[in-house]
Amino acid sequence: MREVTEMRAVVKQGRTVQMCRVPVPAPEPGEVLIRIEVAGVCRTDVFVAQGRLSCADPVILGHEFAGVVAAGGDNDGFATGDRVVVMPAIPCGACRRCVTGMPECCPHYQFLGVTRHGAFAEYIAVPAAVVHHLPQALSFTEGAYAEPVCASLAVLKAGIQPGERGLIYGDSRIAELTKRVLVAAGFSTAETCRMDASAPLETDAYDFVIETEPVAAAFDEIIRVLRPGGRIVLKSRPPAPVAVDLAAAVRKEVVFEAVSYGSFTESLEFLRRHDLDDLFDDARPLEDFAEVFATDDVGENLKSFLTPFPGDANWVTSRHIDKDEALLDTADELSSLSTPKFAEG
């Protein structure tokens, strides 16, 4: 079989984002080379593409994905052909969170598609420590959704209890996913809502509110509807600071609690037990990235996906196994894409 040495990738370089031909990465010791089957598109990817979020330059975009082991991993429990999914936050391995068994919440992580090359490509090399086997019951599309599920599971770490009156502020796909996580954990009365001046919510009504729309107007409403002493759970990662009326928060003695990720292993188990296909849009060819990025509500209602191999049958959304079973071409430019570096200034 002919060795593949170049691949297509969506690369941000300077202020431009375009499809390029770049070298297939060579996995270093302890890394796994993965052929990407499906990659999810989220707001973070768009923020990086728009220059609203600082990133390496150049960098291949994308961080939510599933694929097949192409090389490496022999000493780490992986074999060529294994179906895998990757946690895109690569921990430092040395901080208190890492050494106490919470690598998903490392505050010093590198992030795929931001500080190192990502998943909008045909192949990616990543540390074996962040690679997980994809259960046979899950499709590649579901595997590519494991990171958003992992982020939503984080709300269960907050100081909230079933039986409390809770609100997920927003009506996007992420709000709906977060509601399903809460309901599965026993929060049967969790509500979602959207900002709507014509149908205002009751003042001082909720014991906790989970934000999914990190804008100043949303926080004004959240503080208003929260009972005195109530809890605001922060889970979004906006690209810029958000104004919050601290005087109003202090007046009501609001508790702010930020959460990052839950357990990635538990996110795969959640996907195995819960069918989320109704939150997914169809996967588009990798070449359609610009059209997908240009959508105003990219991923907000239905999750957007890209695939570098649209002719393959095994990336489709529908499950194939029951759940109960278990183009830049110059040498200099190609070389410059081998290792991402931060731009000066």
C-alpha positions as CSV (number, residue, x, y, z in Angstrom):
1,M,0.0,0.0,0.0
2,R,1.4,3.4,-1.0
3,E,2.5,5.5,2.0
4,V,0.5,8.8,2.2
5,T,2.8,11.7,2.9
6,E,0.5,14.7,2.3
7,M,-3.0,15.5,3.3
8,R,-5.7,18.2,3.1
9,A,-6.2,20.4,6.1
10,V,-8.1,23.6,7.0
11,V,-5.3,25.9,8.1
12,K,-5.4,29.3,9.7
13,Q,-2.3,31.3,8.8
14,G,-2.2,35.0,9.7
15,R,-5.6,36.4,8.9
16,T,-6.5,33.7,6.3
17,V,-8.2,30.3,6.6
18,Q,-8.0,28.0,3.6
19,M,-7.7,24.4,2.5
20,C,-4.1,23.5,2.2
21,R,-1.9,20.5,1.4
22,V,0.4,19.8,4.3
23,P,2.6,16.9,5.4
24,V,1.0,14.0,7.2
25,P,2.3,14.4,10.8
26,A,4.8,11.8,12.0
27,P,3.8,10.6,15.5
28,E,6.5,11.1,18.1
29,P,7.1,8.4,20.8
30,G,4.0,8.1,22.9
31,E,1.8,9.5,20.2
32,V,-0.8,8.0,17.9
33,L,-1.5,8.9,14.3
34,I,-5.2,8.9,13.6
35,R,-7.1,9.0,10.3
36,I,-10.0,11.3,11.0
37,E,-13.4,10.1,10.0
38,V,-15.7,12.9,11.4
39,A,-15.0,16.2,13.1
40,G,-17.5,18.4,14.8
41,V,-17.6,22.2,14.3
42,C,-18.2,24.4,17.3
43,R,-18.1,28.1,18.3
44,T,-14.5,27.8,19.4
45,D,-13.4,26.8,15.9
46,V,-15.2,29.7,14.4
47,F,-13.8,32.1,17.0
48,V,-10.3,31.0,16.1
49,A,-11.0,31.3,12.4
50,Q,-12.3,34.8,12.9
51,G,-9.2,35.9,14.9
52,R,-11.3,36.4,18.0
53,L,-9.4,33.8,20.0
54,S,-5.6,33.8,20.2
55,C,-4.0,30.7,18.6
56,A,-0.8,29.3,17.2
57,D,0.2,30.6,13.8
58,P,-0.2,28.6,11.6
59,V,-2.5,26.1,13.0
60,I,-4.9,23.4,11.6
61,L,-8.3,24.1,13.1
62,G,-10.8,21.7,14.7
63,H,-10.8,19.7,18.0
64,E,-13.9,17.4,18.2
65,F,-13.3,14.2,16.3
66,A,-13.3,10.5,16.0
67,G,-11.3,8.2,13.7
68,V,-9.2,5.1,13.2
69,V,-5.6,4.5,14.4
70,A,-3.3,4.6,11.4
71,A,0.1,4.2,13.2
72,G,1.7,4.2,16.6
73,G,0.1,3.4,20.0
74,D,1.4,-0.2,20.0
75,N,2.8,0.2,23.5
76,D,-0.2,2.1,24.8
77,G,-3.0,-0.3,24.2
78,F,-3.9,0.7,20.6
79,A,-3.5,-1.1,17.3
80,T,-3.8,-0.1,13.7
81,G,-7.4,-0.1,12.7
82,D,-8.8,0.6,16.2
83,R,-11.8,3.0,16.3
84,V,-10.9,5.9,18.7
85,V,-12.0,9.3,20.0
86,V,-9.8,12.0,21.5
87,M,-10.1,14.4,24.4
88,P,-8.8,17.6,22.8
89,A,-7.5,19.3,26.0
90,I,-4.0,17.8,26.4
91,P,-3.0,18.1,30.0
92,C,0.4,19.2,31.3
93,G,0.7,16.0,33.4
94,A,2.4,17.8,36.3
95,C,-0.1,20.1,38.0
96,R,-2.2,19.2,41.1
97,R,-5.3,18.4,38.9
98,C,-3.3,16.1,36.7
99,V,-1.5,14.2,39.5
100,T,-4.8,13.7,41.4
101,G,-6.6,12.1,38.6
102,M,-8.5,15.0,37.0
103,P,-6.5,15.6,33.8
104,E,-9.6,16.8,31.9
105,C,-9.6,19.8,34.2
106,C,-5.9,20.7,33.9
107,P,-5.7,24.5,33.9
108,H,-2.5,24.4,31.8
109,Y,-3.7,22.3,28.9
110,Q,-2.8,22.6,25.2
111,F,-5.9,22.6,23.1
112,L,-6.2,21.0,19.6
113,G,-7.0,23.4,16.9
114,V,-5.9,26.3,19.1
115,T,-2.4,25.9,20.5
116,R,-1.5,22.8,18.4
117,H,-2.7,21.3,15.1
118,G,-6.2,20.1,15.1
119,A,-8.7,17.8,13.4
120,F,-10.0,19.5,10.3
121,A,-7.7,17.4,8.3
122,E,-7.2,13.8,7.1
123,Y,-4.8,12.8,9.8
124,I,-3.7,14.0,13.3
125,A,-1.0,12.9,15.7
126,V,-1.9,13.2,19.4
127,P,-0.5,11.8,22.7
128,A,-1.8,8.3,23.5
129,A,-2.8,9.6,26.9
130,V,-5.8,11.5,25.5
131,V,-6.9,8.7,23.1
132,H,-9.9,6.5,24.0
133,H,-11.3,3.5,22.4
134,L,-14.6,4.3,20.7
135,P,-17.3,1.7,21.9
136,Q,-18.6,-0.4,19.1
137,A,-22.1,0.7,19.9
138,L,-21.3,4.3,18.9
139,S,-20.9,5.8,15.4
140,F,-18.0,8.0,14.5
141,T,-20.4,11.0,14.6
142,E,-21.4,10.2,18.1
143,G,-17.7,9.8,19.1
144,A,-17.0,13.2,17.6
145,Y,-19.6,14.6,20.0
146,A,-18.0,13.2,23.1
147,E,-16.2,16.5,24.0
148,P,-19.4,18.6,24.2
149,V,-21.0,15.9,26.3
150,C,-17.9,15.9,28.6
151,A,-18.3,19.7,29.0
152,S,-22.0,19.4,29.8
153,L,-21.4,16.6,32.3
154,A,-19.2,19.2,34.2
155,V,-22.4,20.9,35.6
156,L,-22.9,17.8,37.8
157,K,-19.8,18.8,39.7
158,A,-21.5,22.1,40.8
159,G,-23.2,22.4,44.2
160,I,-26.6,21.8,42.8
161,Q,-29.1,19.1,44.0
162,P,-32.1,17.2,42.4
163,G,-35.2,18.7,43.9
164,E,-33.9,22.3,43.6
165,R,-35.6,24.4,41.0
166,G,-33.1,24.8,38.2
167,L,-32.9,26.7,34.9
168,I,-30.6,26.3,31.9
169,Y,-30.5,29.8,30.4
170,G,-30.7,29.4,26.6
171,D,-32.5,27.3,24.1
172,S,-29.6,26.2,21.9
173,R,-28.4,22.7,21.3
174,I,-25.9,23.1,24.2
175,A,-28.8,24.1,26.5
176,E,-30.8,21.1,25.4
177,L,-27.8,18.7,25.8
178,T,-27.2,20.2,29.3
179,K,-30.9,19.6,30.2
180,R,-30.6,16.0,29.1
181,V,-27.5,15.5,31.3
182,L,-29.4,17.0,34.3
183,V,-32.6,14.9,33.7
184,A,-30.5,11.7,33.4
185,A,-28.9,12.6,36.8
186,G,-32.3,13.1,38.5
187,F,-33.0,16.8,37.9
188,S,-36.4,16.0,36.4
189,T,-37.8,19.5,36.7
190,A,-34.9,21.3,34.9
191,E,-36.1,24.0,32.6
192,T,-34.7,25.8,29.6
193,C,-35.6,29.3,28.3
194,R,-34.6,31.9,25.9
195,M,-34.2,35.7,26.3
196,D,-37.7,37.0,25.5
197,A,-38.8,40.4,26.8
198,S,-42.4,39.5,25.9
199,A,-42.5,36.5,28.3
200,P,-40.4,37.5,31.3
201,L,-39.5,34.8,33.9
202,E,-40.5,35.1,37.5
203,T,-38.1,37.2,39.7
204,D,-36.3,35.3,42.5
205,A,-37.7,32.0,41.2
206,Y,-34.7,29.6,40.8
207,D,-32.3,27.9,43.1
208,F,-29.7,27.7,40.4
209,V,-29.2,28.8,36.8
210,I,-26.7,27.4,34.3
211,E,-25.6,29.8,31.7
212,T,-25.2,28.8,28.0
213,E,-25.3,32.3,26.5
214,P,-22.4,34.3,27.9
215,V,-23.5,37.8,27.1
216,A,-24.1,40.7,29.5
217,A,-27.9,40.9,28.9
218,A,-28.2,37.2,29.8
219,F,-26.4,37.6,33.0
220,D,-28.7,40.5,33.9
221,E,-31.7,38.2,33.5
222,I,-30.0,35.3,35.3
223,I,-29.3,37.4,38.4
224,R,-32.8,38.8,38.3
225,V,-34.5,35.3,38.2
226,L,-32.2,33.7,40.7
227,R,-33.3,33.6,44.4
228,P,-31.1,35.4,46.9
229,G,-28.2,33.1,47.8
230,G,-28.8,31.1,44.6
231,R,-26.1,29.7,42.4
232,I,-25.0,30.6,38.9
233,V,-23.1,27.8,37.1
234,L,-20.6,29.1,34.5
235,K,-19.8,26.7,31.7
236,S,-19.2,28.7,28.5
237,R,-15.8,29.7,27.1
238,P,-16.5,33.1,25.4
239,P,-13.6,34.6,23.3
240,A,-13.7,37.9,25.3
241,P,-14.5,39.1,28.8
242,V,-18.3,39.5,29.6
243,A,-19.7,42.3,31.7
244,V,-21.5,41.2,34.9
245,D,-23.4,43.5,37.2
246,L,-21.4,42.7,40.4
247,A,-23.5,45.1,42.5
248,A,-26.7,43.2,41.6
249,A,-24.9,39.9,42.4
250,V,-23.6,41.1,45.7
251,R,-27.0,42.5,46.7
252,K,-28.5,39.0,46.2
253,E,-25.4,37.2,47.6
254,V,-25.2,35.1,44.4
255,V,-22.8,32.2,44.3
256,F,-20.8,31.9,41.1
257,E,-19.4,28.4,40.3
258,A,-17.3,27.6,37.2
259,V,-17.0,24.1,35.8
260,S,-14.9,22.9,32.9
261,Y,-15.1,19.2,32.1
262,G,-16.5,16.1,33.5
263,S,-15.0,12.6,32.9
264,F,-14.3,11.9,29.3
265,T,-14.9,8.2,29.9
266,E,-18.3,9.0,31.4
267,S,-19.1,11.1,28.3
268,L,-18.7,8.0,26.2
269,E,-20.9,6.0,28.6
270,F,-23.5,8.7,28.4
271,L,-23.5,8.6,24.6
272,R,-23.9,4.8,24.8
273,R,-26.9,5.1,27.0
274,H,-28.6,8.1,25.4
275,D,-29.5,8.6,21.7
276,L,-28.6,12.2,20.8
277,D,-28.9,11.8,17.0
278,D,-31.7,14.4,16.9
279,L,-29.1,17.1,17.9
280,F,-26.9,16.3,14.8
281,D,-26.9,17.7,11.4
282,D,-25.5,15.8,8.4
283,A,-21.8,15.7,7.9
284,R,-20.4,17.9,5.1
285,P,-17.3,17.4,3.1
286,L,-14.2,19.1,4.6
287,E,-14.1,21.3,1.5
288,D,-17.3,22.9,2.7
289,F,-15.7,24.4,5.8
290,A,-16.1,28.0,4.7
291,E,-19.8,27.6,4.1
292,V,-20.3,25.9,7.5
293,F,-18.2,28.6,9.3
294,A,-20.3,31.3,7.6
295,T,-23.6,30.1,9.1
296,D,-24.6,32.6,11.8
297,D,-25.8,29.9,14.2
298,V,-23.1,27.3,13.4
299,G,-23.8,24.4,15.7
300,E,-26.3,26.3,17.8
301,N,-29.4,24.3,16.8
302,L,-28.0,21.2,15.2
303,K,-24.4,20.1,15.5
304,S,-22.4,20.6,12.4
305,F,-19.8,18.1,11.2
306,L,-17.1,17.8,8.6
307,T,-15.6,14.7,7.1
308,P,-12.5,14.5,4.9
309,F,-13.7,11.2,3.5
310,P,-17.3,11.7,2.5
311,G,-17.3,8.6,0.2
312,D,-16.9,6.3,3.2
313,A,-20.0,4.7,4.7
314,N,-18.8,4.3,8.3
315,W,-19.0,7.9,9.4
316,V,-22.8,8.2,9.0
317,T,-24.8,9.4,12.0
318,S,-27.1,6.4,12.4
319,R,-25.8,3.6,14.6
320,H,-24.7,0.5,12.8
321,I,-24.5,-1.6,16.0
322,D,-27.3,-1.7,18.6
323,K,-26.5,0.2,21.8
324,D,-27.2,-2.8,23.9
325,E,-24.5,-4.7,22.1
326,A,-21.5,-3.9,22.9
327,L,-4.2,24.2,-0.8
328,L,-0.7,25.7,0.0
329,D,2.0,23.7,-1.9
330,T,5.4,25.4,-1.6
331,A,8.1,23.6,0.3
332,D,8.6,26.6,2.7
333,E,4.9,26.8,3.5
334,L,4.6,23.0,4.0
335,S,7.6,23.1,6.3
336,S,6.2,26.0,8.3
337,L,3.0,24.0,9.1
338,S,4.9,21.1,10.7
339,T,5.1,22.8,14.1
340,P,2.7,25.5,15.2
341,K,4.2,28.6,16.7
342,F,2.6,31.7,18.2
343,A,2.8,34.8,16.1
344,E,4.8,37.6,17.7
345,G,3.1,40.7,19.0
